[in-house]
Every structure is written in C-alpha cells, then in structure tokens.
C-alpha cells in the first residue's frame, strides 16, 4: 500500500513538473517582453544595431583616419607600357622573374600576344607640388610610355628624370602645378613596433590603405645585390599588407609623413605572405635630389670590405663587444685608406648614428655625397677612436659625376648622345644612345662606325646615357652590344670588358 502510494505521488509530481515546464516555455515564447531573455537579447544586440559608432572615441595613436586622409591624395597609379621589340620577353627586363611579375602586376609575357604592347602597373608618390614623383626603378625600367593617374582620376604622361637600380628608385615628372605632395618624415627615428600605413594600388584597386607595424629595420634580403656591387639594401620591414601594384607606393607614419617607398615582399608565390619591405626615406630623399640636380646618383664610398660582428667573430678576433661592423679589407686610394682606417678595425658609428650591421653602415654612408666629411667611430685593439673621412666616388675622386647630353666615354672610345625622337620614329625604335664619333677604344677595335645607335647591352635596354654608364660600370667580362645604323641595318658586336 505504501509503495503504491509513493508511486502515485511521484507520478503526480512528474506530471505537474512537466506541465509547469511546458507552460513556462509557452509563456516565455509568447511573452518575451516580460522575461530576462529579452533583457539579455537587448543588451547583446545593442552593441551591433543601436550603438552610434561615430561617437566611439579611439585612443590617441590608434586611429588611422588622419594619416590616411593625408597620404591618399599624394599616391598615384603608374601604368608602364612596353613594346615587344624592346626585348625577347616583352620589354620589361623582369618579365621572366615570377616574383616581379606577380608583385608588380605585370602580365605573363609567355601568354600575351607579342605583337601588342604590354603594360605593368605600380604606384608612385608625389614629392613636390610641381609634379615630381618617386617610384621604384623596376616599375618603369625599359618602359616606352609611362602614364600617371592621380587620386582624383586626372591622367598624365610622365617624363623619366632619372633612375637608380642600386636603390631601386626612379624619379618622374608630370606637367602640373599645385599638387598635393607627401612630406618627408625621418626613417631613422621610427621604431620597431611603431604603427605605419601602406598606400598604393594593389590589383588595380586604387588608393588602398593597409596598416601594420615596423617589424624590423636595416633588413638586407639580397633583392638588388645581383644587379650591382654598389646596391644598397637597408629596408624597413613591416607587416602592412602589400600586393601586386603596391610597388612604389608610400609607407607613412601616423602623422602621414613619408618614411619609406614600398618595394618588395617576402613571398614564394608573389602574393602577400606576412612581410613587406620599404626603402627608407633618408635614402629616397638623397637619391631623388641627386637625380634632379645631377642626372645620376652621387654615390659616396668608404672603400672597405665589411662583415657583421658575431659572437664567433668577436671571440676569434678578440673583440670586446658584439657590436659594429668588422673591416676585412681596405681598398687602395679609398676614403678609408686615406683616413687611416685599417683591416681589423670595427666601425661602431657614422657621425652620431650607431651601426650594427653592414646594411645599416651602407644606409648611413649612402646619405652623403663624395667630397663630404663624416666622423667614423671605430674600435681598434678594444680602444675607441674617431676618424674624419673625406668620402670619394667610385672613380676615386671627390668631384661630382654628372651625365651630360653629349659626353665622351673613354673606355668605349666614343662620343655619345641621345637619339632624337624623329630618328627613333624613322627607325621604329623607342630608345637608344647614338655614337657620334669613334676614337681609339673598344668600339673601334670591333668595327663600330659613327652613327650606330646602341639599343641593348646584354639584352638590357639602353634608354639614357646614365643607363649606358651604369651598365658599363657594373659589368666585368664580355659585352654583347645590339643596335641599328641610320639606314636601318641591325648589327651586333661582342667586346671584351
């Protein structure tokens, strides 16, 4: 009897509990405005649907709106056109390199009709209100036409003022006044961890802003080293996203000041994979001023062979501190030799700037011109001392090296000049350097006659006298010279160099 009673009680309790649960659920669903669920839902969705985000105050230093508004009008879209006749791969010397093709938004030449002009895309930064624009050298290298599109969609054809493969920079000019321009910052003062913005035209998406931090300074990624013994790599490394078309664009701090020119990415595919690299504005400023004033960069050299100081080297050479740059060789008739710098010395500072890597040393020296004096602090036998060094150029002098419209190249044994537009049109060429007069020298030895127009050296286009001189300075070995005579006859000459 007791067991039956207990079972009956439990059954009644279960039924009442189930009825209460069902009734409560129905009440909650039908009367949501009267329960805690509605209060929680209201609080949750208010953050998304009812908050006026325009009233949200972002902590100072974390809002990118100001810098973005400053830099966007100063960044331009550059479209470079290449004629098929310029080279076997469509004109741009980087066409066969998938890294450059993808990063700089260049079409694959092997899948393009070779009879049609090809085009690559990049970015540039206006640095003066009268139309001077800085970009990367290989955005425009070998181009027969350079088109610049401003942020407000105005379009211009640009003139190439000069270029410097050793720093991967070029200076352009468009005919316009009162343009917005980027103000220079100080790349020496930016710090690892500092916010920066990248502005450019990736994938033809104009005026694109991305943000990141400075993740390293003084990076050498061996991007330019194969082009020249004088190449300078001391990149600012950031994690701001850059992609095809960003090359030549601006890297700015939160004040909107230009601190670098975006140049490369670390990637196996050509697409952004986490890190990008920019030429510091200290180098940009020096190179563009030289190109404008002299037509080519006035590169100052210490004349030393260097290596970074490591723990192993410090132990081997009995160096008291793991800092600076070790001198493993000193060239004769060099700036360093004249100042008494010797093998075994460790360079610690250039003027007031500490240098702890080869790239930092190159960057510090690259800001100066031949003839200028710098203070070089060295460590010798664990004793600090300072040497005043008068810098020289690659010719071993302190004078200005300037490219002129007509000049004598003594090594070639020729007087050379630019080719007129009418002559280029007649011969259906887009560039070249004309031999005005042949004298005793390399060209005379292989039978080159006056009037011959050099269009390529080792398959690389020769568009300016500066191009010719740079190629000759950087070359060691034989040269293949291609060109055409005024009657249209093409000719090829191989000379020892």
Buried (B, 14 or more C-beta within 10 A) or exposed (E): EEEEEEEEEEEEEEEEEEEEEEEEEEEBEEEEEEBEEEEEEEEEEEEEEEEEEEEEEEEEEEEBEEBBEBBBBBBBBBBBBBBBBBBEBBBBBBBBBBBBBBBBBBBBBEEBEEEEBBBBBBBBBBBBEEBBBBBBBBBBBBBBBBBBBBBEEEEBEBEBBBBBBBBBBBBBBBEBEEBBBBEBBEBBEBEEEBBBBBBBBBEEEBBBBBBBBBBEBBBBBEBBBEBBEBBBBBBBBBBBBBBBBBBBBBBBBBEBBBBBBBBBBBBEEBBBEEBBBBBBBBBBBBBBBBBBEBBBBBBBBBBBEBEBBEEEBBEEEEBEEBBBBBBEEBBEEBBBBEBBBEEBBBBBBBEEBEBBBBBBBBBBBBBBBBBBBBEBBBBBEEEEEEBEBBBBBBEBEBEBBEBEEEBBBEBBBBBBBBBEEEBBEEBEBBBBBBBBEBEEBBBBEEEBEBBBBBBBBEEBBBBBBBBBBBBBBBEEEEBEBBBBBBEEEEBEBEBEB
